[in-house]
Every structure is written in C-alpha cells, then in structure tokens.
Amino acid sequence: MSPVTVVLGDGIYLLDESLNKILELKELEAEMSNTAEWERRPVQERQERTRLFHSQENIIRIDMKLANEDVSMLAFTSEQITAPFLLPEMVDRVASMLNYFLLQLVGPQRKSLSLKDPEKYEFRPKHLLKQIVHVYVHLARGDTNSIFPSAISKDGRSYNDQLFSSAADVLRRIGEDGRIIQEFIQLGAKAKVAASEAMDAEATLGEIPDEFLDPIQYTLMKDPVILPSSRTTVDRPVIQRHLLSDSTDPFNRSHLTADMLIPDVELKARIEEFIRSQEMKKHSESLSMQSNKATIQPTNADMLID
C-alpha cells in the first residue's frame, strides 16, 4: 500500500469519525442541558450517559488531533509533489475525500458541528477548511492533463458547485490569501464545466451496451483489462484503485497484482468505435435539425410579400 493511500485512508477515517462523534456529543449535551428531563432519569442511566459523554470527549480530542496532523501532511505533500494524487487510480478517491470534507465544513449542516469550546477538542474548522482548500489548489496547479476538475465533478456523493462559492466566502472572511481564493474559484468553475460536458457526453452516448460497462462501477470502460483468474473484464483505473488496498481479484479472491492485468485490446477498439459512431450520429442529427429550421424560417422576400 502506497504512503499516499495510507495518509488518505487515515485522514478520511479520523476526520469522519471526529465529525460524527461531534454530532453524538451535541446530542448528549442537549440531553444533559434539559435539567428537568435529565433529573427525572434513573441515577444509573445518568451515570452511564455522563461516562459516555466524557468518553466521546476524549475520542474526539485524540481523533481530531491526529486528523489535523494528517490533513496538514496532505497539504504539505500535495504542494511538494502532485503526481501520486493525480494517478488514474487515485484522483477520484482524492477528489471525493476533498468534496466530502468541503461539504461538512461549508455545507448546510456546518452549523450542527458548532461546539461551545471547539479548542478543547482541537476542532479548528477554519484552519481545516484552509488546509483542504490548499490541497485542492496544489493539485490543480500540478494537473497538466486537466483530469482533476472532472474527478471533482463526477463525485455523486458530495459534489455541489455551490460549495466552492460558499467556501470562498468563508475564506475571504477569515483572511485567506486572495490568490489562493481566486485559484480555488477557477477550479470550481472548471469542475462545473466538466460536469456539464459529462452530461452532454452521456446524452450523446445514449444507451450503453452492458458489455462496455465496468462491472464494479457500472461506468463506461476506457481501458478494459482482463483479470487472469476470474477472466472478468474491468476498467483498469477501477481495478488499480481496488488493488491499492486489496491485492486480490474481487470476483474470486485469488492473488492479483497490477502487472497481471491483461489488456482487452479487442473490446477497447469496439468501445472506441461505439463512442465514435454515437458522436457522429448526434452530429448528423444536430445538422439535420439546423437544416430543418433554416428551411421553415421565412426569407426576406416572403416577409415582403406578406
């Protein structure tokens, strides 16, 4: 497992756990602050809930401290070197992680994470937001192949183009460097364009034959490869992402490594031909519609006669 994968995995787990524990802690706080209702509960129940409250406090403090360190490491590492984060098998996961935490920090539910004494738990949402945004910007700077905006926009779980403007507003209020904010806004605009282009491409392709779809993600394969043991065909980036954390064939659990993947050249050629034919068909339909519109529009002469 690569160091980048480890840091990503740890950062996602720790920060996610911390944010969820904060929500649980706030529920306990609400219970205990309702004095009349709290006093009516049995003594043993109150003791158990109080112990749970202090236990959650300790867990949040430890997890948040480690999460802050991991996110800081991601921000530092992504500034020094971007290539590992932008590999086909990594970029979607990185984008999804960043989108998820952006949603938590500036999305509609952000107010539910407010604490009376956040420093007590080492919860520094403004600093976390800055670090997350720095990772976005660092990767955008190193994205020579322009694949990062697409990875951001195709995350169906957390992506929302409004989050970028919301985050930019917060960054301005907390005094972030204007250049960072501008680059972040530009990245958000590119992601929005990529989302629109993806929708257009999906409409162009229409109904995709099942044999062209990756059996794990159910997306159109671009680089199909055959798994030597199960003989299943999957998209290379999808199986490579799986192999980052599990060196087995997901269909029969036999040993599998990236160098064992067999390119499915014939299927790749058929997929490319399918894409070309669908694009040509769409183009022809568009030209035909334009021609029909031109035919039915009245000419200047017709208008004079009327």
PETA-V207145 format. One record per pair of residues at least 24 apart in sequence whose C-alpha atoms are under 8 Angstrom apart, sorted by the first residue. I is the first residue (numbers start at 1). J is the second residue. D is the distance in whole Angstrom. If there is no record, write none. Layout:
i=I j=J d=D
i=I j=J d=D
//
This chain:
i=1 j=244 d=6
i=1 j=245 d=6
i=2 j=244 d=7
i=4 j=84 d=7
i=4 j=85 d=7
i=5 j=244 d=7
i=5 j=245 d=8
i=7 j=70 d=6
i=7 j=74 d=7
i=8 j=70 d=8
i=8 j=74 d=8
i=8 j=94 d=8
i=10 j=67 d=8
i=10 j=70 d=7
i=11 j=67 d=5
i=11 j=70 d=5
i=11 j=71 d=6
i=12 j=97 d=7
i=14 j=63 d=5
i=14 j=64 d=7
i=14 j=66 d=7
i=14 j=67 d=5
i=15 j=63 d=7
i=15 j=64 d=6
i=15 j=67 d=5
i=15 j=68 d=8
i=17 j=60 d=8
i=17 j=63 d=7
i=18 j=59 d=8
i=18 j=60 d=5
i=18 j=63 d=6
i=18 j=64 d=6
i=19 j=113 d=7
i=21 j=56 d=7
i=21 j=59 d=8
i=21 j=60 d=6
i=22 j=60 d=7
i=22 j=113 d=6
i=23 j=112 d=7
i=23 j=113 d=6
i=25 j=53 d=6
i=25 j=56 d=6
i=25 j=57 d=7
i=26 j=115 d=8
i=28 j=53 d=6
i=29 j=53 d=8
i=57 j=121 d=7
i=60 j=121 d=6
i=61 j=120 d=7
i=61 j=121 d=4
i=61 j=122 d=6
i=61 j=123 d=8
i=64 j=121 d=7
i=64 j=122 d=6
i=64 j=123 d=6
i=65 j=122 d=6
i=68 j=128 d=7
i=71 j=128 d=8
i=71 j=131 d=7
i=71 j=132 d=7
i=72 j=131 d=6
i=74 j=135 d=7
i=75 j=131 d=6
i=75 j=132 d=7
i=75 j=134 d=6
i=75 j=135 d=5
i=75 j=138 d=8
i=78 j=135 d=6
i=78 j=138 d=6
i=78 j=139 d=6
i=79 j=135 d=7
i=79 j=138 d=5
i=79 j=139 d=8
i=82 j=138 d=7
i=82 j=139 d=6
i=82 j=142 d=6
i=82 j=143 d=8
i=83 j=142 d=7
i=85 j=139 d=8
i=86 j=139 d=8
i=86 j=143 d=7
i=86 j=147 d=8
i=86 j=148 d=7
i=88 j=237 d=5
i=89 j=237 d=5
i=89 j=238 d=6
i=89 j=239 d=8
i=89 j=240 d=5
i=89 j=241 d=5
i=90 j=241 d=6
i=91 j=148 d=7
i=91 j=151 d=6
i=92 j=151 d=5
i=92 j=152 d=7
i=92 j=155 d=8
i=95 j=148 d=7
i=95 j=151 d=6
i=95 j=152 d=5
i=95 j=155 d=7
i=96 j=151 d=8
i=96 j=152 d=7
i=96 j=155 d=6
i=96 j=157 d=8
i=96 j=158 d=7
i=96 j=159 d=8
i=98 j=132 d=7
i=98 j=136 d=7
i=99 j=152 d=7
i=99 j=155 d=8
i=99 j=158 d=6
i=99 j=159 d=6
i=100 j=157 d=8
i=100 j=158 d=5
i=100 j=159 d=8
i=101 j=132 d=8
i=102 j=129 d=7
i=102 j=132 d=7
i=102 j=163 d=7
i=102 j=167 d=8
i=103 j=158 d=6
i=103 j=159 d=8
i=103 j=163 d=7
i=105 j=129 d=7
i=106 j=163 d=7
i=106 j=166 d=6
i=106 j=167 d=6
i=106 j=170 d=8
i=107 j=163 d=7
i=107 j=166 d=8
i=126 j=174 d=7
i=129 j=167 d=8
i=130 j=171 d=7
i=130 j=176 d=8
i=133 j=184 d=7
i=134 j=180 d=7
i=136 j=184 d=7
i=137 j=180 d=7
i=137 j=183 d=6
i=137 j=184 d=6
i=137 j=187 d=8
i=140 j=187 d=7
i=149 j=187 d=7
i=149 j=188 d=8
i=149 j=190 d=6
i=149 j=191 d=4
i=149 j=192 d=8
i=149 j=194 d=6
i=150 j=191 d=6
i=150 j=194 d=5
i=150 j=195 d=7
i=152 j=191 d=6
i=153 j=191 d=5
i=153 j=192 d=7
i=153 j=194 d=7
i=153 j=195 d=5
i=154 j=195 d=7
i=161 j=188 d=7
i=161 j=189 d=8
i=161 j=191 d=8
i=161 j=192 d=6
i=164 j=188 d=6
i=204 j=278 d=6
i=204 j=279 d=6
i=204 j=282 d=6
i=205 j=275 d=7
i=205 j=278 d=6
i=205 j=279 d=7
i=206 j=278 d=8
i=212 j=267 d=8
i=212 j=271 d=6
i=221 j=271 d=8
i=222 j=268 d=7
i=222 j=271 d=8
i=223 j=263 d=8
i=223 j=264 d=8
i=223 j=268 d=6
i=224 j=263 d=6
i=224 j=264 d=5
i=224 j=265 d=8
i=224 j=267 d=7
i=224 j=268 d=6
i=225 j=261 d=6
i=225 j=262 d=5
i=225 j=263 d=4
i=225 j=264 d=5
i=226 j=261 d=6
i=226 j=262 d=5
i=226 j=263 d=6
i=226 j=264 d=6
i=227 j=256 d=8
i=227 j=260 d=7
i=227 j=261 d=6
i=227 j=262 d=7
i=228 j=260 d=7
i=228 j=261 d=7
i=228 j=262 d=7
i=229 j=254 d=7
i=233 j=264 d=8
//
